[in-house]
């Protein structure tokens, strides 16, 4: 049971947190489009984007079973590590104050102004609204699909990964329907910090598995890797804050 929790629980958590961030960003754009340009084209673009993502998942899923497990572990591990470290780097820099925190309210305002400057639609359908919503859903959704496949396929944990992503999607949709505003109070940087740690740990674990390394404790090694990355990230935040205090003119834009 401990190994199941260590592996399956971490899979659900990683997929949920990562998907939550992506869904919030997509929701912000869709809300801006719907508010300014109308809800029919915004929802039409959203629906088309979701349909494309479903087709991609159905098409890619069976192909994974044809790839040798060692290759799949190695490739997915490298991709997860690169993906996680990118998120973790930005989260560390934001936590240290080197770069500004991401603001969904500001992003919503910027997207709203852009939609207003685009002018009104000609004809029955608003192509700008449809394409903008479609692009937002597909771009953010592709990252969700990648995360679900990456953290779920290698260890035969696709159902826990998909469950985590689905729970995040349902939560964001429900809050969006109730609030009709961007989810500005979601601690996005903290989520990206946690997701960066989790995905990086999964990445190192799968690279080791693909290379034939026998991890001490088997799946329990994931918990140890999570602890290592978390500790390293917290140390990096402290060092970043100290460096910023010593040289305030060197902040990254």
C-alpha positions in Angstrom: 0.0 0.0 0.0 2.9 2.4 0.7 4.4 1.8 -2.7 1.0 2.3 -4.3 0.5 5.6 -2.5 4.1 6.8 -3.3 3.7 6.1 -7.0 -0.1 6.5 -7.7 -0.6 9.3 -5.2 2.3 11.3 -6.6 1.0 10.7 -10.1 -2.5 12.0 -9.2 -1.0 15.0 -7.4 1.4 15.9 -10.2 -1.3 15.7 -12.9 -3.8 17.6 -10.8 -1.6 20.5 -9.9 0.0 20.8 -13.4 -3.4 20.6 -15.1 -4.9 23.2 -12.7 -2.3 25.8 -13.7 -2.9 25.2 -17.4 -6.7 25.2 -17.1 -6.7 28.4 -15.1 -4.6 30.1 -17.8 -6.9 28.8 -20.6 -10.0 29.9 -18.6 -8.6 33.5 -18.3 -8.4 33.8 -22.0 -11.8 32.2 -22.7 -13.5 34.5 -20.1 -11.9 37.5 -21.7 -13.1 36.5 -25.2 -16.6 35.6 -24.0 -17.0 38.9 -22.1 -15.9 41.1 -24.9 -16.8 39.2 -28.1 -19.7 37.0 -26.9 -20.1 33.6 -25.4 -21.3 31.7 -28.4 -18.0 32.0 -30.4 -15.9 31.7 -27.3 -17.6 28.4 -26.4 -17.5 27.2 -30.0 -13.7 27.7 -30.1 -13.4 26.0 -26.7 -15.4 23.0 -27.8 -13.4 22.6 -31.0 -10.2 22.8 -29.0 -11.4 20.1 -26.6 -12.5 17.9 -29.5 -9.1 18.1 -31.1 -7.4 17.2 -27.8 -9.6 14.2 -27.4 -8.7 13.0 -30.9 -5.0 13.4 -30.1 -5.3 11.4 -26.9 -7.3 8.6 -28.6 -4.7 8.5 -31.4 -1.6 8.7 -29.3 -2.7 6.3 -26.5 -2.4 3.0 -28.5 0.9 4.0 -30.0 2.6 4.1 -26.6 2.1 0.4 -26.2 4.3 -0.3 -29.3 7.3 1.5 -27.9 9.9 -0.6 -25.9 9.4 0.2 -22.2 13.0 1.2 -21.7 13.0 3.7 -24.5 9.7 5.1 -23.3 11.0 5.5 -19.8 14.2 7.3 -21.0 12.5 9.6 -23.5 9.6 10.5 -21.1 12.0 10.9 -18.2 14.2 13.4 -20.2 11.1 15.4 -21.3 9.6 15.5 -17.9 12.9 16.6 -16.4 13.2 19.5 -18.9 9.6 20.4 -18.5 9.7 20.3 -14.7 13.0 22.3 -14.5 11.6 25.0 -16.7 8.6 25.5 -14.4 10.7 25.2 -11.3 13.3 27.7 -12.5 10.6 30.3 -13.1 8.9 29.5 -9.8 12.2 29.9 -7.9 13.0 33.2 -9.6 9.5 34.5 -8.8 9.6 33.3 -5.2 13.0 35.0 -4.8 11.6 38.3 -6.2 13.9 38.2 -9.2 11.0 38.3 -11.7 7.4 39.4 -11.1 4.7 37.0 -10.0 2.2 36.0 -12.7 -1.1 38.0 -12.3 -4.2 36.4 -13.9 -6.1 39.6 -13.3 -3.6 41.6 -15.3 -3.6 38.9 -18.0 -7.4 39.0 -18.2 -7.3 42.8 -18.5 -4.6 42.6 -21.3 -6.6 40.0 -23.2 -9.8 42.0 -22.9 -8.1 45.1 -24.3 -6.7 43.1 -27.2 -10.1 41.7 -28.0 -11.6 45.2 -28.0 -8.9 46.5 -30.3 -9.6 43.6 -32.8 -12.9 45.3 -33.9 -16.3 43.8 -34.3 -17.1 40.6 -36.2 -18.5 40.7 -39.8 -21.1 38.1 -40.5 -22.7 35.5 -38.3 -19.6 34.1 -36.6 -16.8 35.9 -34.9 -13.7 34.2 -36.3 -11.3 36.1 -34.0 -13.1 35.0 -30.9 -13.3 31.4 -32.1 -9.7 31.2 -33.1 -8.5 32.9 -29.9 -10.5 30.5 -27.6 -9.5 27.5 -29.8 -5.8 28.4 -29.6 -5.9 29.0 -25.9 -7.5 25.6 -25.2 -5.3 23.7 -27.5 -2.0 25.2 -26.4 -2.7 24.8 -22.7 -4.5 21.5 -23.2 -1.5 20.0 -25.1 0.6 20.6 -22.0 -2.1 18.8 -20.0 -2.1 15.9 -22.4 1.6 15.6 -22.4 1.7 15.6 -18.6 -1.0 13.0 -18.3 0.7 10.7 -20.8 4.2 11.3 -19.4 3.4 10.7 -15.8 0.9 7.9 -16.4 1.9 5.8 -19.4 5.3 4.6 -18.3 4.3 3.2 -14.9 0.9 2.0 -16.0 -0.7 4.8 -14.1 -2.7 6.4 -16.9 -6.0 6.2 -14.9 -4.6 8.1 -11.8 -3.0 10.7 -14.0 -6.1 11.2 -16.1 -8.2 11.3 -12.9 -6.0 14.1 -11.5 -6.2 16.1 -14.7 -10.0 15.6 -15.0 -10.5 16.7 -11.4 -8.5 19.9 -12.1 -10.5 20.5 -15.2 -13.9 20.1 -13.5 -12.8 22.3 -10.6 -11.7 25.1 -12.9 -14.9 24.9 -15.0 -17.1 24.9 -12.0 -15.4 27.9 -10.5 -15.5 29.7 -13.8 -19.2 29.1 -14.2 -19.9 30.3 -10.7 -17.5 33.3 -10.6 -17.4 34.5 -14.2 -14.0 36.0 -13.6 -10.3 34.9 -13.7 -9.2 32.8 -10.8 -6.7 35.4 -9.6 -6.6 34.0 -6.0 -5.2 30.7 -7.2 -1.6 30.6 -5.9 -0.2 29.9 -9.3 3.5 30.4 -8.4 3.2 28.0 -5.5 1.5 25.5 -7.8 4.2 25.8 -10.4 6.8 25.4 -7.7 5.2 22.2 -6.5 4.6 20.9 -10.1 8.2 21.7 -11.0 9.4 19.7 -8.1 7.1 16.7 -8.8 7.8 16.6 -12.6 11.5 16.9 -12.1 11.5 14.1 -9.6 9.5 11.9 -11.9 11.8 12.8 -14.8 15.0 11.7 -12.9 13.2 8.5 -11.7 12.2 7.5 -15.2 15.6 8.3 -16.7 17.1 6.0 -14.1 14.6 3.3 -14.8 15.2 3.6 -18.6 19.0 3.4 -18.0 18.6 0.2 -16.0 19.4 1.8 -12.6 17.9 -0.1 -9.6 16.4 2.6 -7.3 16.8 1.9 -3.6 13.3 1.3 -2.3 11.9 0.9 -5.8 8.9 3.4 -6.2 9.6 4.8 -2.8 12.6 6.5 -4.3 10.2 9.0 -5.9 9.5 10.5 -2.5 13.2 10.9 -1.8 13.7 12.6 -5.2 10.8 14.9 -4.4 12.5 15.8 -1.1 15.9 16.5 -2.8 14.4 18.8 -5.5 12.3 20.6 -2.9 15.2 21.2 -0.7 17.4 22.4 -3.6 14.6 24.7 -4.8 14.2 26.2 -1.3 17.9 26.8 -1.0 17.9 28.4 -4.5 15.1 30.8 -3.4 17.1 31.8 -0.3 20.3 32.4 -2.4 18.3 34.4 -5.0 16.8 36.6 -2.3 20.2 37.2 -0.8 21.7 38.0 -4.2 18.9 40.4 -5.0 19.3 42.2 -1.7 23.1 42.5 -2.3 22.6 43.7 -5.9 19.1 45.1 -6.4 19.9 46.5 -9.8 20.4 43.1 -11.4 16.7 41.9 -11.4 15.6 39.8 -14.4 12.8 41.2 -16.5 
